[in-house]
Amino acid sequence: MSTHNVKGKVVLIAGGGKNLGGLLSKDFAAKGAKLAIHYNSESSKAESEKTLEEVQALGAEAFLFQGDLTKIENITRFFDEAIARFGGVDVAINTVGMVLKKPFTETTEVEYDTMFGVNSKSAYFFLQEAGKKLNDNGRICTIVTSLLAAYTGLYSTYAGAKAPVEHFTRAASKEFGSRGISVTAVAPGPMDTPFFYGQETEDAVAYHKSASALGGLTHINDIAPLVEFLVTDGWWITGQTIFANGGYTTR
């Protein structure tokens, strides 16, 4: 796996049915990988089925898995199904996330628990399952957020719940390294996907577009090549969070 070649390798993607995950699924399929594609719920089923069709049209073996990954048994089932179908997993990528933009003083306990379930708990147990189940010399990558380097309000639960993933990544890379497994996190800037726009007013969108040094929002095709690099030729990078955001935040 220390080369760019993923032909015949098994790539498992949480949130692989649409947006960045969908693009990754198609890119890996085009390179000859086998795909295990997760989507969360009925609302993303149609898009995920379309991604599966496109992946299969590229000649890839692939399957869809639906499940709420805050329920840990679903993470276990997802990995186990990939292993049952393909004999193992070589690359595990977690693109799952949920945004909430809300003042600190108005955030409810239910919102807090939901945000930490999706962004933190499921990320932890995804890494754990990958550590248990991945083939030696495998690769793991989690999508976080460039807000981890921002000085801002209103995203306390989103950035706060993604922040632990940076340390989970460090700890996992240290523990799994003896098996040749590299573990990274990628922190995009605000991405030009439906995931972003649901939370933002027109003024806020204009601000986010103007805030990056290179201008504009992050696009999924800015991020996919970086993730693909980290899980192939870039395998020597491990334990790191890479900020890929056109100069939106830095540290």
NUNUFI-49945 format. One record per residue (C-alpha): x negated, y, z. Coordinates in steps of 0.02 Angstrom, whole numbers, plus 32768, in hexadecimal, padded with zeros to 4 digits. Example, Ala and Ser with C-alpha at 12.3 -4.5 7.8 and 13.67 -1.06 7.14 Angstrom:
7D997F1F8186 7D547FCB8165 
# end
This chain:
800080008000 7F6A80737FFF 7F8B80967F47 801780F27EEE 805E804E7EAF 810680207EFD 81347FA27E77 81877F0E7ECC 81807F627F77 821B7F737FE3 824C8025800F 82D380408092 832180EE809A 8398812C8121 840781AF80D2 83CC816F8028 847081887FCD 846E82437FAA 840B82E57FAC 835182C77FD4 836F82117FFF 83C881F47F59 833882427EF8 82BA81D67F57 8322813A7F31 831F81617E77 8266818F7E74 823380EE7ECC 82A680887E5C 825380D47DC2 81AA809B7E08 81E57FE77E1B 82107FE07ED4 82A07F7F7F21 83197FEE7F81 837C7FE08021 83EC807B8020 844B80B380BB 84DB812F80C2 853A8165815C 85F3816E8138 8685816980C0 866682208092 85C081F4803E 85F8814D7FF5 861F81897F43 857A81E67F31 851A81527F79 856E80D87F00 853D814B7E71 8488814B7EB0 848D808C7EB9 84C980847E04 843D80F87DCC 83BC80947E2D 83F97FF07DE2 83FB80407D34 8341805F7D4E 832D7FA37D63 83177FA17E20 835D7F217E97 83BF7F837F19 844F7F7E7F94 84B77FF97FF8 84CC7FF280B4 854F805C810E 853F808081C8 853481008253 847D80F88286 849F81448331 84DE80938356 8438803A8364 847B7F91832E 849B7FDE8282 83E3800B8270 83B77F57829D 84387F148221 83F67F868197 83427F4881AA 837A7E9481BD 83E37E9B811F 83507EE280BD 82E07E5780FE 83647DD280D8 83787E118025 82C57E3F7FF9 82567DDF8074 82117E7880CE 82057F3680D5 816B7F99809F 81A4804E80AB 822680978123 8261814A8107 82E081A38176 8332823C8128 83C6823F81A2 83F082E381F7 847E83538230 847D84118241 84DC847B82BE 84CA853882BF 8517857A835F 84ED85EF83EF 849E85998485 852885D384FB 85B3858C848C 856984DE846E 85CF845184BD 859083B2850F 85E0834C8484 858483B38400 84E0839E845F 84F882E1846D 852982D383B5 849383378379 841782D783E4 8467823383AF 8453825682F6 83AE82B682F5 834E826A8386 839381C483C3 83AE81778318 830281B582E0 82B181638378 830380BB835E 82E580C282A2 822B80D382C9 82378048834A 828C7FD282D0 820D7FFC8249 81817FD882C5 81CE7F2E82EA 81FE7EFC823A 818B7F5181BC 81097EEC815D 80547F0E818D 800C7FA58130 80BB7FED8123 80EB80A58122 816A81098187 81A381BC8167 822A822381BF 827582C78182 8278834E8208 8289840B81F2 821A84A481DD 828084F58269 8208849882DC 8191852882B9 821485B282BC 823786358342 82F2863F832F 839686288388 843685CE8354 83E385278328 83BB84F183DA 8408844383C8 83CE84248316 8318845A832A 831A841C83DE 8353836E83AB 82D88363831A 8246839E8386 822F82F883E4 821B829E833D 817382F48329 8134829C83C5 818D81F98399 8129820082F7 808482198353 80A8818F83D1 80E38114834C 804C813782DE 7FD981138371 8033807283A0 804E802F82F0 7FA5806482A9 7F4D7FC082D3 7FC17F6D8254 7F907FE981CD 8038804381D8 8036810081BE 80BF816C8208 80E4821E81D2 816A82A481DC 819483258156 81DF83CC8187 8236842080F3 827184D280F1 832C84F480DC 835984848049 83CA84B17FB9 844784257FDD 84F9841F8022 84AA83ED80C9 846984A080D9 84F7850C8099 857D84CA810F 8530852881A1 84FD85CC8150 854F86728124 852086CB8082 84B2874380E4 845786B48138 843D865A8092 83F286FA804A 837F870880E1 8345865380D5 8321866B801B 82BA8707803D 825C86BF80D3 81E786498074 8142868D8033 815D86387F8A 821286747F81 82B486127F85 82F485777FDC 829E84CE7FE1 82DA84557F5B 82E483997F6D 826C83867EDC 81EC83EC7F40 81F5836D7FCE 820B82C47F78 815A82C17F2C 810E82E77FD7 816D825A802B 813E81E57F9C 808682187FB0 808681FC806D 80CA814B805A 804D811E7FD0 7FA881767FAA 7FBB81E78043 7FC1815580BD 7F2481938117 7F8B8225815A 7FDF81E281F7 802882298296 804382CF8240 80D68341821E 80BF83958173 8118843C815C 814F844B80A6 81B584E98098 81678567801E 812585CB80B1 81C885D88112 817885B181B9 80C8857E81EA 8061855C8285 
# end
